[in-house]
Amino acid sequence: MTAFFQSLGMSFEWAWFVATIAGILLIALPLMLAVAMIIYADRKIWAAIALRRGPNVVGPLGLLQSFADGLKVFLQETIIPSSANKGLFLLAPIITFTVALIVWAVIPFQAGVVLSNINVGLLYILAASSLGVYGVILAGWASNSKYPFYSAIRAAAQMVSYEVSIGFVLIAVVLWAGTFNLSGIVEAQQGHVLGIFNGFGFNPLLFPMAVVFLISALAETARAPFDLTEAESELVAGYQTEYSSMAFALYWLGEYANVILMCTLNAVLFWGGYLPPIDWAPLYAVPGIIWLFIKILVFFFIFSWIKATVPRYRYDQLMRLGWKIFLPLSLFFVFLVSGWLMIDRVGL
């Protein structure tokens, strides 16, 4: 893209700057539209499972319902509690929303189609996504209210607990792929099993890690049944209790952007990303971004299905699953995968 803008007579510096801004907008604007549509899809899936209709009035088939809701919160008054720390109170949702966007810089949408194809893309995602907890903690502390504060403490413990197991799961993926580059991880999955299937998830050794990652992604994004940060029965609305108007909406946008990100990471790390599921030449005629989009929708349906059907965990169950089940299991599979690779590749 930089070369294109240079051909228009721009210097290299200006061409690079304009190309970078254009690339950011090409990701951010469709992502915002996707978030609006994914909220609509979420409500429709819940409605179908509960045998009701869901949004069906605003626009054809209710497609404009998310935009109507967005306009409603935009026109509402932003109320800041008198005892709150106003600066941090307003900064918290901005942090959550911004962190949800910057992670997309290293996601490969197709072969060669990525904003920043850095060699440590997976480490960048781990580092950037870990910052999201600060938005929740700041909201809880700055609100100067007990319910948001309890929610912030829960969120910190929950995210740390499941990031540990996610880290070990990613170690197994990196060991097999031999790179931290996300495009390299996707390419390593081509014909991975028997030269037929594209995806680490088809590997019997890595499939349990794919399941652990999927469940940990639910906990990392505080989706049901792990939405203890927003437990209405004891915390009113959790860390969002004191928020209104666009500050509240930014949390919703950030949450759904993170959900789409986790669906994308499931597809990229374990199920071939932009590759077709089977390594068969005619399937490559379909653009890679279409395959990636289909896989994201499948995982989002799983996320929504779980939220509509599985009851919320108790907090002790949440912690026990993370520390006593997922952590030992992911450690064991790191040992298993590294041992298998030593035998298979080195011949020991």
Secondary structure, DSSP 4 states (H G I P E B T S, - for coil): -HHHHHHTT--HHHHHHHHHHHHHHHHHHHHHHHHHHHHHHHHHHHHHHTTS--S-SSSGGGTTHHHHHHHHHHHS-----TTS-HHHHHHHHHHHHHHHHHGGGG--SBTTB-S---TTHHHHHHHHHHTHHHHHHHHHHHTT-HHHHHHHHHHHHHHHHHHHHHHHHHHHHHHHH--S-HHHHHHHTTTTBTTTB-SGGGSTTTHHHHHHHHHHHHHHTT-TTS-GGG-HHHHTTGGGTT--HHHHHHHHHHHHHHHHHHHHHHHHHHS-TTS-SB--GGGGGS-HHHHHHHHHHHHHHHHHHHHHHSPPPPHHHHHHIIIIIIHHHHHHHHHHHHHHHIIIII--
